[in-house]
Amino acid sequence: MSHIVQIQTQVRDATAVDAACSRLGLPPPVQRTAKLFSSTATGLTVQLPEWTYPVVFDVATGDVKFDNYNGRWGQQQELDRFLQAYACEKAKIEARKKGHTVSEQTLADGSIKLTIQVAGGAA
Amino acid sequence: MKIIEVTVSPKGETRIETKGFAGGECRRASRSMEAALGVRASEQLTTEFYQQSSVRQSLKEGQA
């Protein structure tokens, strides 16, 4: 190995959001203005399992808006699971755009490892 | 073989690791993936990075 980078995931790709919903068996995302208890937010909305209000992603800025009332109106774990699926799908889309080969493996701790073999040995 | 490993934790945090690249080439290889996934929280250069850089440096010095 020669280089390790930690990334804080930002949701900025509508195609990858759609792929993440499909991967998790969620309804497809919808671009709309959604009610979040006492406020509203406009963006790409995703309805997570058992969540009262949808999560709203502004893919132009990477902002995420939701109101789960500290877990009472939706478990954080569901949002985490969505972000994991999004990051995997986004990484696969980017790798394939460059012609790289991708294989996927689920690890014992629940992490998902993507091994990207660089096409022709070049980045 | 040049490999980029992307590991996504159950909380959605991502770690990108490059393998088999020489020196700074690994940074160029992972840059587009980093930008696509979000913002960089930290970076760690491994022993191999420095070893490969110093081999190159030794070669240059030998040629001079």
N, CA and C atoms of all chains as a GROMACS GRO file, in nm:
protein
  561
    1MET      N    1   0.084  -0.120   0.000
    1MET     CA    2   0.000   0.000   0.000
    1MET      C    3   0.087   0.124   0.000
    2SER      N    4   0.030   0.236  -0.038
    2SER     CA    5   0.113   0.355  -0.040
    2SER      C    6   0.041   0.482   0.005
    3HIS      N    7  -0.090   0.473   0.026
    3HIS     CA    8  -0.165   0.596   0.047
    3HIS      C    9  -0.304   0.562   0.101
    4ILE      N   10  -0.343   0.625   0.212
    4ILE     CA   11  -0.476   0.597   0.269
    4ILE      C   12  -0.546   0.730   0.294
    5VAL      N   13  -0.670   0.743   0.247
    5VAL     CA   14  -0.747   0.866   0.264
    5VAL      C   15  -0.882   0.834   0.326
    6GLN      N   16  -0.922   0.911   0.426
    6GLN     CA   17  -1.055   0.896   0.486
    6GLN      C   18  -1.145   1.005   0.426
    7ILE      N   19  -1.264   0.965   0.384
    7ILE     CA   20  -1.356   1.059   0.318
    7ILE      C   21  -1.486   1.069   0.397
    8GLN      N   22  -1.532   1.192   0.414
    8GLN     CA   23  -1.666   1.213   0.471
    8GLN      C   24  -1.762   1.218   0.353
    9THR      N   25  -1.854   1.121   0.348
    9THR     CA   26  -1.942   1.107   0.232
    9THR      C   27  -2.038   1.225   0.217
   10GLN      N   28  -2.048   1.274   0.094
   10GLN     CA   29  -2.147   1.377   0.061
   10GLN      C   30  -2.232   1.325  -0.055
   11VAL      N   31  -2.363   1.343  -0.044
   11VAL     CA   32  -2.455   1.292  -0.147
   11VAL      C   33  -2.472   1.400  -0.254
   12ARG      N   34  -2.413   1.376  -0.372
   12ARG     CA   35  -2.416   1.478  -0.477
   12ARG      C   36  -2.449   1.421  -0.615
   13ASP      N   37  -2.492   1.295  -0.620
   13ASP     CA   38  -2.518   1.234  -0.750
   13ASP      C   39  -2.655   1.164  -0.748
   14ALA      N   40  -2.747   1.220  -0.828
   14ALA     CA   41  -2.884   1.168  -0.830
   14ALA      C   42  -2.888   1.024  -0.882
   15THR      N   43  -2.801   0.991  -0.976
   15THR     CA   44  -2.800   0.854  -1.031
   15THR      C   45  -2.758   0.754  -0.924
   16ALA      N   46  -2.660   0.793  -0.843
   16ALA     CA   47  -2.614   0.704  -0.736
   16ALA      C   48  -2.719   0.694  -0.624
   17VAL      N   49  -2.795   0.801  -0.600
   17VAL     CA   50  -2.905   0.796  -0.502
   17VAL      C   51  -3.009   0.695  -0.549
   18ASP      N   52  -3.041   0.701  -0.677
   18ASP     CA   53  -3.138   0.608  -0.735
   18ASP      C   54  -3.088   0.463  -0.721
   19ALA      N   55  -2.959   0.444  -0.749
   19ALA     CA   56  -2.900   0.309  -0.739
   19ALA      C   57  -2.900   0.260  -0.595
   20ALA      N   58  -2.875   0.351  -0.501
   20ALA     CA   59  -2.875   0.313  -0.359
   20ALA      C   60  -3.015   0.272  -0.313
   21CYS      N   61  -3.117   0.346  -0.359
   21CYS     CA   62  -3.256   0.311  -0.324
   21CYS      C   63  -3.290   0.173  -0.379
   22SER      N   64  -3.251   0.150  -0.502
   22SER     CA   65  -3.278   0.022  -0.566
   22SER      C   66  -3.207  -0.091  -0.491
   23ARG      N   67  -3.083  -0.067  -0.453
   23ARG     CA   68  -3.002  -0.166  -0.380
   23ARG      C   69  -3.068  -0.205  -0.248
   24LEU      N   70  -3.128  -0.106  -0.180
   24LEU     CA   71  -3.187  -0.130  -0.048
   24LEU      C   72  -3.336  -0.164  -0.055
   25GLY      N   73  -3.390  -0.168  -0.178
   25GLY     CA   74  -3.532  -0.200  -0.194
   25GLY      C   75  -3.624  -0.088  -0.149
   26LEU      N   76  -3.574   0.038  -0.157
   26LEU     CA   77  -3.654   0.154  -0.118
   26LEU      C   78  -3.728   0.209  -0.241
   27PRO      N   79  -3.834   0.285  -0.219
   27PRO     CA   80  -3.899   0.350  -0.333
   27PRO      C   81  -3.799   0.443  -0.403
   28PRO      N   82  -3.813   0.465  -0.534
   28PRO     CA   83  -3.719   0.553  -0.604
   28PRO      C   84  -3.723   0.695  -0.546
   29PRO      N   85  -3.612   0.768  -0.551
   29PRO     CA   86  -3.610   0.905  -0.499
   29PRO      C   87  -3.698   0.996  -0.585
   30VAL      N   88  -3.752   1.100  -0.520
   30VAL     CA   89  -3.838   1.195  -0.592
   30VAL      C   90  -3.789   1.338  -0.565
   31GLN      N   91  -3.777   1.417  -0.672
   31GLN     CA   92  -3.739   1.558  -0.658
   31GLN      C   93  -3.867   1.636  -0.624
   32ARG      N   94  -3.871   1.695  -0.504
   32ARG     CA   95  -3.992   1.768  -0.462
   32ARG      C   96  -3.964   1.849  -0.336
   33THR      N   97  -4.065   1.924  -0.296
   33THR     CA   98  -4.058   1.994  -0.168
   33THR      C   99  -4.130   1.908  -0.066
   34ALA      N  100  -4.061   1.874   0.042
   34ALA     CA  101  -4.118   1.782   0.142
   34ALA      C  102  -4.137   1.853   0.275
   35LYS      N  103  -4.240   1.809   0.348
   35LYS     CA  104  -4.265   1.861   0.482
   35LYS      C  105  -4.177   1.786   0.581
   36LEU      N  106  -4.110   1.861   0.669
   36LEU     CA  107  -4.031   1.801   0.777
   36LEU      C  108  -4.084   1.855   0.909
   37PHE      N  109  -4.190   1.799   0.961
   37PHE     CA  110  -4.260   1.846   1.081
   37PHE      C  111  -4.297   1.994   1.068
   38SER      N  112  -4.214   2.084   1.122
   38SER     CA  113  -4.253   2.226   1.122
   38SER      C  114  -4.188   2.307   1.010
   39SER      N  115  -4.112   2.241   0.922
   39SER     CA  116  -4.048   2.314   0.812
   39SER      C  117  -4.064   2.237   0.682
   40THR      N  118  -4.012   2.294   0.574
   40THR     CA  119  -4.011   2.223   0.447
   40THR      C  120  -3.869   2.228   0.388
   41ALA      N  121  -3.840   2.136   0.298
   41ALA     CA  122  -3.711   2.135   0.230
   41ALA      C  123  -3.732   2.084   0.088
   42THR      N  124  -3.656   2.141  -0.004
   42THR     CA  125  -3.668   2.101  -0.145
   42THR      C  126  -3.541   2.029  -0.188
   43GLY      N  127  -3.559   1.919  -0.257
   43GLY     CA  128  -3.444   1.843  -0.306
   43GLY      C  129  -3.486   1.703  -0.346
   44LEU      N  130  -3.390   1.616  -0.353
   44LEU     CA  131  -3.416   1.477  -0.388
   44LEU      C  132  -3.456   1.404  -0.260
   45THR      N  133  -3.580   1.359  -0.252
   45THR     CA  134  -3.630   1.300  -0.127
   45THR      C  135  -3.623   1.147  -0.132
   46VAL      N  136  -3.583   1.092  -0.018
   46VAL     CA  137  -3.576   0.945  -0.004
   46VAL      C  138  -3.656   0.907   0.120
   47GLN      N  139  -3.746   0.810   0.105
   47GLN     CA  140  -3.825   0.764   0.218
   47GLN      C  141  -3.759   0.640   0.279
   48LEU      N  142  -3.701   0.658   0.397
   48LEU     CA  143  -3.634   0.546   0.463
   48LEU      C  144  -3.737   0.463   0.541
   49PRO      N  145  -3.707   0.334   0.566
   49PRO     CA  146  -3.801   0.247   0.638
   49PRO      C  147  -3.834   0.302   0.777
   50GLU      N  148  -3.962   0.310   0.809
   50GLU     CA  149  -4.011   0.351   0.943
   50GLU      C  150  -3.982   0.497   0.976
   51TRP      N  151  -3.941   0.575   0.880
   51TRP     CA  152  -3.917   0.718   0.905
   51TRP      C  153  -4.046   0.795   0.878
   52THR      N  154  -4.080   0.886   0.968
   52THR     CA  155  -4.203   0.965   0.954
   52THR      C  156  -4.190   1.062   0.836
   53TYR      N  157  -4.077   1.130   0.829
   53TYR     CA  158  -4.055   1.228   0.722
   53TYR      C  159  -3.938   1.181   0.633
   54PRO      N  160  -3.940   1.222   0.507
   54PRO     CA  161  -3.830   1.178   0.418
   54PRO      C  162  -3.700   1.251   0.449
   55VAL      N  163  -3.591   1.197   0.397
   55VAL     CA  164  -3.462   1.266   0.401
   55VAL      C  165  -3.450   1.343   0.269
   56VAL      N  166  -3.404   1.467   0.279
   56VAL     CA  167  -3.397   1.552   0.159
   56VAL      C  168  -3.251   1.584   0.128
   57PHE      N  169  -3.206   1.543   0.011
   57PHE     CA  170  -3.068   1.566  -0.032
   57PHE      C  171  -3.065   1.678  -0.135
   58ASP      N  172  -2.982   1.778  -0.110
   58ASP     CA  173  -2.957   1.882  -0.210
   58ASP      C  174  -2.829   1.838  -0.282
   59VAL      N  175  -2.844   1.777  -0.399
   59VAL     CA  176  -2.728   1.718  -0.466
   59VAL      C  177  -2.635   1.826  -0.524
   60ALA      N  178  -2.684   1.950  -0.532
   60ALA     CA  179  -2.598   2.058  -0.582
   60ALA      C  180  -2.495   2.098  -0.477
   61THR      N  181  -2.535   2.092  -0.350
   61THR     CA  182  -2.446   2.140  -0.243
   61THR      C  183  -2.394   2.027  -0.152
   62GLY      N  184  -2.462   1.911  -0.156
   62GLY     CA  185  -2.425   1.802  -0.066
   62GLY      C  186  -2.496   1.811   0.069
   63ASP      N  187  -2.581   1.912   0.088
   63ASP     CA  188  -2.654   1.928   0.214
   63ASP      C  189  -2.760   1.819   0.232
   64VAL      N  190  -2.781   1.777   0.356
   64VAL     CA  191  -2.884   1.677   0.388
   64VAL      C  192  -2.976   1.737   0.494
   65LYS      N  193  -3.107   1.727   0.470
   65LYS     CA  194  -3.203   1.777   0.570
   65LYS      C  195  -3.299   1.666   0.610
   66PHE      N  196  -3.321   1.653   0.739
   66PHE     CA  197  -3.417   1.554   0.788
   66PHE      C  198  -3.459   1.593   0.930
   67ASP      N  199  -3.569   1.536   0.976
   67ASP     CA  200  -3.611   1.556   1.114
   67ASP      C  201  -3.659   1.421   1.168
   68ASN      N  202  -3.572   1.353   1.240
   68ASN     CA  203  -3.610   1.222   1.297
   68ASN      C  204  -3.627   1.231   1.449
   69TYR      N  205  -3.633   1.354   1.501
   69TYR     CA  206  -3.660   1.379   1.641
   69TYR      C  207  -3.573   1.289   1.731
   70ASN      N  208  -3.444   1.297   1.707
   70ASN     CA  209  -3.345   1.218   1.784
   70ASN      C  210  -3.376   1.068   1.787
   71GLY      N  211  -3.426   1.018   1.677
   71GLY     CA  212  -3.449   0.874   1.667
   71GLY      C  213  -3.594   0.833   1.692
   72ARG      N  214  -3.675   0.924   1.745
   72ARG     CA  215  -3.816   0.888   1.774
   72ARG      C  216  -3.897   0.874   1.646
   73TRP      N  217  -3.861   0.950   1.542
   73TRP     CA  218  -3.935   0.945   1.416
   73TRP      C  219  -3.856   0.875   1.306
   74GLY      N  220  -3.755   0.801   1.344
   74GLY     CA  221  -3.676   0.729   1.244
   74GLY      C  222  -3.538   0.700   1.298
   75GLN      N  223  -3.493   0.577   1.281
   75GLN     CA  224  -3.363   0.537   1.337
   75GLN      C  225  -3.247   0.587   1.252
   76GLN      N  226  -3.146   0.642   1.319
   76GLN     CA  227  -3.025   0.691   1.252
   76GLN      C  228  -2.960   0.580   1.169
   77GLN      N  229  -2.971   0.457   1.220
   77GLN     CA  230  -2.912   0.340   1.155
   77GLN      C  231  -2.959   0.326   1.009
   78GLU      N  232  -3.085   0.363   0.984
   78GLU     CA  233  -3.138   0.353   0.847
   78GLU      C  234  -3.071   0.454   0.755
   79LEU      N  235  -3.047   0.575   0.807
   79LEU     CA  236  -2.978   0.676   0.727
   79LEU      C  237  -2.832   0.634   0.702
   80ASP      N  238  -2.768   0.580   0.805
   80ASP     CA  239  -2.630   0.531   0.791
   80ASP      C  240  -2.624   0.423   0.682
   81ARG      N  241  -2.720   0.334   0.685
   81ARG     CA  242  -2.725   0.224   0.588
   81ARG      C  243  -2.742   0.280   0.445
   82PHE      N  244  -2.824   0.384   0.434
   82PHE     CA  245  -2.842   0.446   0.304
   82PHE      C  246  -2.712   0.510   0.256
   83LEU      N  247  -2.642   0.582   0.347
   83LEU     CA  248  -2.517   0.648   0.309
   83LEU      C  249  -2.411   0.546   0.267
   84GLN      N  250  -2.410   0.432   0.333
   84GLN     CA  251  -2.316   0.326   0.295
   84GLN      C  252  -2.349   0.276   0.153
   85ALA      N  253  -2.478   0.253   0.127
   85ALA     CA  254  -2.518   0.205  -0.006
   85ALA      C  255  -2.487   0.310  -0.112
   86TYR      N  256  -2.511   0.437  -0.078
   86TYR     CA  257  -2.484   0.545  -0.174
   86TYR      C  258  -2.334   0.548  -0.209
   87ALA      N  259  -2.248   0.546  -0.106
   87ALA     CA  260  -2.103   0.554  -0.130
   87ALA      C  261  -2.056   0.437  -0.216
   88CYS      N  262  -2.109   0.318  -0.191
   88CYS     CA  263  -2.071   0.201  -0.272
   88CYS      C  264  -2.112   0.219  -0.418
   89GLU      N  265  -2.236   0.260  -0.438
   89GLU     CA  266  -2.286   0.275  -0.575
   89GLU      C  267  -2.212   0.387  -0.647
   90LYS      N  268  -2.184   0.496  -0.576
   90LYS     CA  269  -2.112   0.609  -0.638
   90LYS      C  270  -1.970   0.566  -0.677
   91ALA      N  271  -1.903   0.494  -0.589
   91ALA     CA  272  -1.767   0.448  -0.619
   91ALA      C  273  -1.767   0.355  -0.740
   92LYS      N  274  -1.868   0.268  -0.749
   92LYS     CA  275  -1.875   0.175  -0.862
   92LYS      C  276  -1.900   0.251  -0.994
   93ILE      N  277  -1.988   0.353  -0.987
   93ILE     CA  278  -2.016   0.434  -1.107
   93ILE      C  279  -1.887   0.502  -1.155
   94GLU      N  280  -1.814   0.562  -1.062
   94GLU     CA  281  -1.691   0.634  -1.098
   94GLU      C  282  -1.586   0.540  -1.154
   95ALA      N  283  -1.572   0.423  -1.093
   95ALA     CA  284  -1.471   0.326  -1.139
   95ALA      C  285  -1.504   0.277  -1.280
   96ARG      N  286  -1.630   0.248  -1.304
   96ARG     CA  287  -1.669   0.195  -1.435
   96ARG      C  288  -1.657   0.300  -1.544
   97LYS      N  289  -1.680   0.429  -1.507
   97LYS     CA  290  -1.662   0.538  -1.604
   97LYS      C  291  -1.521   0.537  -1.661
   98LYS      N  292  -1.425   0.499  -1.577
   98LYS     CA  293  -1.284   0.499  -1.619
   98LYS      C  294  -1.241   0.364  -1.677
   99GLY      N  295  -1.336   0.272  -1.687
   99GLY     CA  296  -1.305   0.142  -1.745
   99GLY      C  297  -1.240   0.044  -1.650
  100HIS      N  298  -1.243   0.076  -1.518
  100HIS     CA  299  -1.183  -0.013  -1.420
  100HIS      C  300  -1.278  -0.129  -1.388
  101THR      N  301  -1.223  -0.236  -1.335
  101THR     CA  302  -1.303  -0.352  -1.294
  101THR      C  303  -1.327  -0.346  -1.144
  102VAL      N  304  -1.451  -0.372  -1.101
  102VAL     CA  305  -1.485  -0.361  -0.958
  102VAL      C  306  -1.539  -0.492  -0.905
  103SER      N  307  -1.488  -0.533  -0.788
  103SER     CA  308  -1.551  -0.646  -0.718
  103SER      C  309  -1.588  -0.601  -0.578
  104GLU      N  310  -1.694  -0.662  -0.524
  104GLU     CA  311  -1.749  -0.616  -0.396
  104GLU      C  312  -1.750  -0.730  -0.295
  105GLN      N  313  -1.720  -0.694  -0.169
  105GLN     CA  314  -1.715  -0.796  -0.063
  105GLN      C  315  -1.769  -0.733   0.066
  106THR      N  316  -1.856  -0.805   0.136
  106THR     CA  317  -1.903  -0.757   0.266
  106THR      C  318  -1.814  -0.814   0.376
  107LEU      N  319  -1.764  -0.727   0.463
  107LEU     CA  320  -1.672  -0.770   0.569
  107LEU      C  321  -1.750  -0.806   0.697
  108ALA      N  322  -1.681  -0.872   0.790
  108ALA     CA  323  -1.746  -0.922   0.912
  108ALA      C  324  -1.807  -0.809   0.996
  109ASP      N  325  -1.746  -0.691   0.993
  109ASP     CA  326  -1.798  -0.579   1.074
  109ASP      C  327  -1.910  -0.502   1.004
  110GLY      N  328  -1.953  -0.551   0.888
  110GLY     CA  329  -2.062  -0.485   0.816
  110GLY      C  330  -2.014  -0.385   0.712
  111SER      N  331  -1.884  -0.360   0.711
  111SER     CA  332  -1.828  -0.270   0.607
  111SER      C  333  -1.838  -0.339   0.472
  112ILE      N  334  -1.836  -0.258   0.367
  112ILE     CA  335  -1.835  -0.312   0.231
  112ILE      C  336  -1.705  -0.268   0.164
  113LYS      N  337  -1.632  -0.366   0.112
  113LYS     CA  338  -1.504  -0.336   0.047
  113LYS      C  339  -1.517  -0.353  -0.103
  114LEU      N  340  -1.480  -0.248  -0.176
  114LEU     CA  341  -1.477  -0.253  -0.322
  114LEU      C  342  -1.330  -0.260  -0.364
  115THR      N  343  -1.296  -0.359  -0.442
  115THR     CA  344  -1.161  -0.369  -0.495
  115THR      C  345  -1.166  -0.327  -0.641
  116ILE      N  346  -1.097  -0.218  -0.670
  116ILE     CA  347  -1.100  -0.161  -0.806
  116ILE      C  348  -0.966  -0.189  -0.872
  117GLN      N  349  -0.972  -0.269  -0.975
  117GLN     CA  350  -0.850  -0.300  -1.050
  117GLN      C  351  -0.836  -0.198  -1.162
  118VAL      N  352  -0.729  -0.120  -1.154
  118VAL     CA  353  -0.711  -0.008  -1.247
  118VAL      C  354  -0.684  -0.060  -1.388
  119ALA      N  355  -0.765  -0.010  -1.484
  119ALA     CA  356  -0.756  -0.057  -1.622
  119ALA      C  357  -0.619  -0.028  -1.681
  120GLY      N  358  -0.555  -0.127  -1.738
  120GLY     CA  359  -0.426  -0.110  -1.804
  120GLY      C  360  -0.315  -0.068  -1.710
  121GLY      N  361  -0.340  -0.078  -1.580
  121GLY     CA  362  -0.238  -0.039  -1.482
  121GLY      C  363  -0.224   0.110  -1.469
  122ALA      N  364  -0.308   0.187  -1.544
  122ALA     CA  365  -0.298   0.334  -1.536
  122ALA      C  366  -0.418   0.391  -1.466
  123ALA      N  367  -0.400   0.504  -1.396
  123ALA     CA  368  -0.511   0.570  -1.328
  123ALA      C  369  -0.579   0.658  -1.428
  124MET      N  370   0.032  -0.507  -1.009
  124MET     CA  371  -0.107  -0.472  -1.035
  124MET      C  372  -0.146  -0.349  -0.951
  125LYS      N  373  -0.213  -0.254  -1.014
  125LYS     CA  374  -0.254  -0.133  -0.943
  125LYS      C  375  -0.399  -0.145  -0.897
  126ILE      N  376  -0.417  -0.128  -0.766
  126ILE     CA  377  -0.548  -0.149  -0.705
  126ILE      C  378  -0.588  -0.026  -0.622
  127ILE      N  379  -0.717   0.011  -0.631
  127ILE     CA  380  -0.772   0.111  -0.539
  127ILE      C  381  -0.877   0.038  -0.456
  128GLU      N  382  -0.859   0.036  -0.326
  128GLU     CA  383  -0.958  -0.028  -0.238
  128GLU      C  384  -1.043   0.079  -0.172
  129VAL      N  385  -1.174   0.064  -0.183
  129VAL     CA  386  -1.268   0.158  -0.121
  129VAL      C  387  -1.346   0.079  -0.016
  130THR      N  388  -1.334   0.117   0.111
  130THR     CA  389  -1.407   0.047   0.216
  130THR      C  390  -1.505   0.144   0.280
  131VAL      N  391  -1.634   0.105   0.278
  131VAL     CA  392  -1.739   0.193   0.333
  131VAL      C  393  -1.792   0.129   0.460
  132SER      N  394  -1.782   0.201   0.571
  132SER     CA  395  -1.825   0.148   0.701
  132SER      C  396  -1.978   0.146   0.709
  133PRO      N  397  -2.032   0.075   0.808
  133PRO     CA  398  -2.178   0.074   0.824
  133PRO      C  399  -2.236   0.213   0.851
  134LYS      N  400  -2.152   0.308   0.890
  134LYS     CA  401  -2.200   0.445   0.911
  134LYS      C  402  -2.184   0.533   0.787
  135GLY      N  403  -2.134   0.473   0.679
  135GLY     CA  404  -2.122   0.548   0.553
  135GLY      C  405  -1.991   0.623   0.539
  136GLU      N  406  -1.897   0.602   0.631
  136GLU     CA  407  -1.766   0.668   0.618
  136GLU      C  408  -1.680   0.585   0.524
  137THR      N  409  -1.604   0.655   0.440
  137THR     CA  410  -1.529   0.586   0.335
  137THR      C  411  -1.379   0.600   0.354
  138ARG      N  412  -1.308   0.491   0.327
  138ARG     CA  413  -1.162   0.490   0.334
  138ARG      C  414  -1.113   0.442   0.197
  139ILE      N  415  -1.021   0.518   0.140
  139ILE     CA  416  -0.964   0.481   0.010
  139ILE      C  417  -0.818   0.447   0.030
  140GLU      N  418  -0.778   0.332  -0.021
  140GLU     CA  419  -0.640   0.287  -0.005
  140GLU      C  420  -0.586   0.247  -0.143
  141THR      N  421  -0.469   0.296  -0.178
  141THR     CA  422  -0.411   0.259  -0.307
  141THR      C  423  -0.299   0.159  -0.285
  142LYS      N  424  -0.285   0.067  -0.378
  142LYS     CA  425  -0.181  -0.036  -0.368
  142LYS      C  426  -0.114  -0.054  -0.503
  143GLY      N  427   0.017  -0.069  -0.500
  143GLY     CA  428   0.091  -0.098  -0.623
  143GLY      C  429   0.128   0.023  -0.706
  144PHE      N  430   0.104   0.143  -0.653
  144PHE     CA  431   0.141   0.264  -0.727
  144PHE      C  432   0.278   0.312  -0.682
  145ALA      N  433   0.347   0.380  -0.771
  145ALA     CA  434   0.480   0.432  -0.737
  145ALA      C  435   0.469   0.577  -0.690
  146GLY      N  436   0.527   0.606  -0.573
  146GLY     CA  437   0.536   0.743  -0.522
  146GLY      C  438   0.404   0.818  -0.526
  147GLY      N  439   0.410   0.941  -0.579
  147GLY     CA  440   0.292   1.029  -0.582
  147GLY      C  441   0.185   0.988  -0.680
  148GLU      N  442   0.210   0.887  -0.761
  148GLU     CA  443   0.111   0.838  -0.858
  148GLU      C  444  -0.018   0.793  -0.788
  149CYS      N  445  -0.002   0.743  -0.664
  149CYS     CA  446  -0.118   0.694  -0.591
  149CYS      C  447  -0.216   0.808  -0.560
  150ARG      N  448  -0.161   0.928  -0.535
  150ARG     CA  449  -0.248   1.043  -0.506
  150ARG      C  450  -0.331   1.080  -0.628
  151ARG      N  451  -0.265   1.079  -0.744
  151ARG     CA  452  -0.337   1.112  -0.868
  151ARG      C  453  -0.444   1.007  -0.896
  152ALA      N  454  -0.414   0.882  -0.865
  152ALA     CA  455  -0.507   0.772  -0.894
  152ALA      C  456  -0.635   0.782  -0.812
  153SER      N  457  -0.623   0.826  -0.688
  153SER     CA  458  -0.741   0.826  -0.601
  153SER      C  459  -0.813   0.960  -0.598
  154ARG      N  460  -0.752   1.064  -0.658
  154ARG     CA  461  -0.809   1.200  -0.647
  154ARG      C  462  -0.953   1.210  -0.699
  155SER      N  463  -0.980   1.152  -0.816
  155SER     CA  464  -1.114   1.165  -0.874
  155SER      C  465  -1.217   1.088  -0.790
  156MET      N  466  -1.173   0.976  -0.733
  156MET     CA  467  -1.263   0.898  -0.647
  156MET      C  468  -1.294   0.976  -0.519
  157GLU      N  469  -1.193   1.039  -0.463
  157GLU     CA  470  -1.212   1.120  -0.341
  157GLU      C  471  -1.313   1.232  -0.368
  158ALA      N  472  -1.292   1.303  -0.480
  158ALA     CA  473  -1.379   1.416  -0.513
  158ALA      C  474  -1.522   1.369  -0.537
  159ALA      N  475  -1.538   1.251  -0.596
  159ALA     CA  476  -1.671   1.200  -0.627
  159ALA      C  477  -1.747   1.160  -0.500
  160LEU      N  478  -1.675   1.112  -0.400
  160LEU     CA  479  -1.742   1.058  -0.281
  160LEU      C  480  -1.770   1.161  -0.173
  161GLY      N  481  -1.693   1.268  -0.168
  161GLY     CA  482  -1.719   1.368  -0.064
  161GLY      C  483  -1.599   1.454  -0.036
  162VAL      N  484  -1.576   1.482   0.092
  162VAL     CA  485  -1.463   1.567   0.128
  162VAL      C  486  -1.362   1.487   0.210
  163ARG      N  487  -1.236   1.518   0.187
  163ARG     CA  488  -1.128   1.446   0.253
  163ARG      C  489  -1.121   1.483   0.401
  164ALA      N  490  -1.125   1.383   0.488
  164ALA     CA  491  -1.115   1.408   0.633
  164ALA      C  492  -0.970   1.393   0.680
  165SER      N  493  -0.896   1.300   0.620
  165SER     CA  494  -0.755   1.283   0.658
  165SER      C  495  -0.681   1.206   0.549
  166GLU      N  496  -0.549   1.217   0.552
  166GLU     CA  497  -0.465   1.145   0.456
  166GLU      C  498  -0.344   1.088   0.529
  167GLN      N  499  -0.310   0.967   0.494
  167GLN     CA  500  -0.192   0.903   0.556
  167GLN      C  501  -0.105   0.845   0.445
  168LEU      N  502   0.022   0.888   0.442
  168LEU     CA  503   0.116   0.830   0.346
  168LEU      C  504   0.186   0.714   0.414
  169THR      N  505   0.190   0.600   0.350
  169THR     CA  506   0.245   0.481   0.414
  169THR      C  507   0.395   0.468   0.387
  170THR      N  508   0.456   0.372   0.453
  170THR     CA  509   0.600   0.348   0.439
  170THR      C  510   0.637   0.326   0.293
  171GLU      N  511   0.551   0.253   0.222
  171GLU     CA  512   0.580   0.221   0.083
  171GLU      C  513   0.590   0.348  -0.002
  172PHE      N  514   0.506   0.447   0.031
  172PHE     CA  515   0.509   0.573  -0.043
  172PHE      C  516   0.648   0.635  -0.036
  173TYR      N  517   0.705   0.641   0.087
  173TYR     CA  518   0.836   0.702   0.106
  173TYR      C  519   0.947   0.615   0.047
  174GLN      N  520   0.932   0.483   0.061
  174GLN     CA  521   1.034   0.392   0.007
  174GLN      C  522   1.047   0.409  -0.143
  175GLN      N  523   0.930   0.414  -0.210
  175GLN     CA  524   0.933   0.427  -0.355
  175GLN      C  525   0.986   0.563  -0.397
  176SER      N  526   0.953   0.669  -0.317
  176SER     CA  527   1.003   0.802  -0.348
  176SER      C  528   1.155   0.806  -0.333
  177SER      N  529   1.208   0.743  -0.224
  177SER     CA  530   1.351   0.751  -0.200
  177SER      C  531   1.429   0.667  -0.302
  178VAL      N  532   1.367   0.557  -0.352
  178VAL     CA  533   1.432   0.478  -0.457
  178VAL      C  534   1.450   0.566  -0.580
  179ARG      N  535   1.344   0.641  -0.615
  179ARG     CA  536   1.351   0.729  -0.731
  179ARG      C  537   1.460   0.834  -0.712
  180GLN      N  538   1.464   0.890  -0.588
  180GLN     CA  539   1.561   0.993  -0.558
  180GLN      C  540   1.703   0.937  -0.574
  181SER      N  541   1.725   0.814  -0.525
  181SER     CA  542   1.857   0.752  -0.534
  181SER      C  543   1.897   0.732  -0.680
  182LEU      N  544   1.797   0.691  -0.761
  182LEU     CA  545   1.825   0.670  -0.902
  182LEU      C  546   1.867   0.800  -0.968
  183LYS      N  547   1.795   0.910  -0.935
  183LYS     CA  548   1.827   1.040  -0.994
  183LYS      C  549   1.969   1.082  -0.954
  184GLU      N  550   2.000   1.062  -0.826
  184GLU     CA  551   2.132   1.103  -0.778
  184GLU      C  552   2.241   1.021  -0.845
  185GLY      N  553   2.213   0.892  -0.869
  185GLY     CA  554   2.309   0.804  -0.934
  185GLY      C  555   2.337   0.846  -1.078
  186GLN      N  556   2.231   0.900  -1.141
  186GLN     CA  557   2.245   0.942  -1.281
  186GLN      C  558   2.325   1.071  -1.294
  187ALA      N  559   2.320   1.158  -1.190
  187ALA     CA  560   2.383   1.290  -1.199
  187ALA      C  561   2.536   1.280  -1.195
   0.00000   0.00000   0.00000
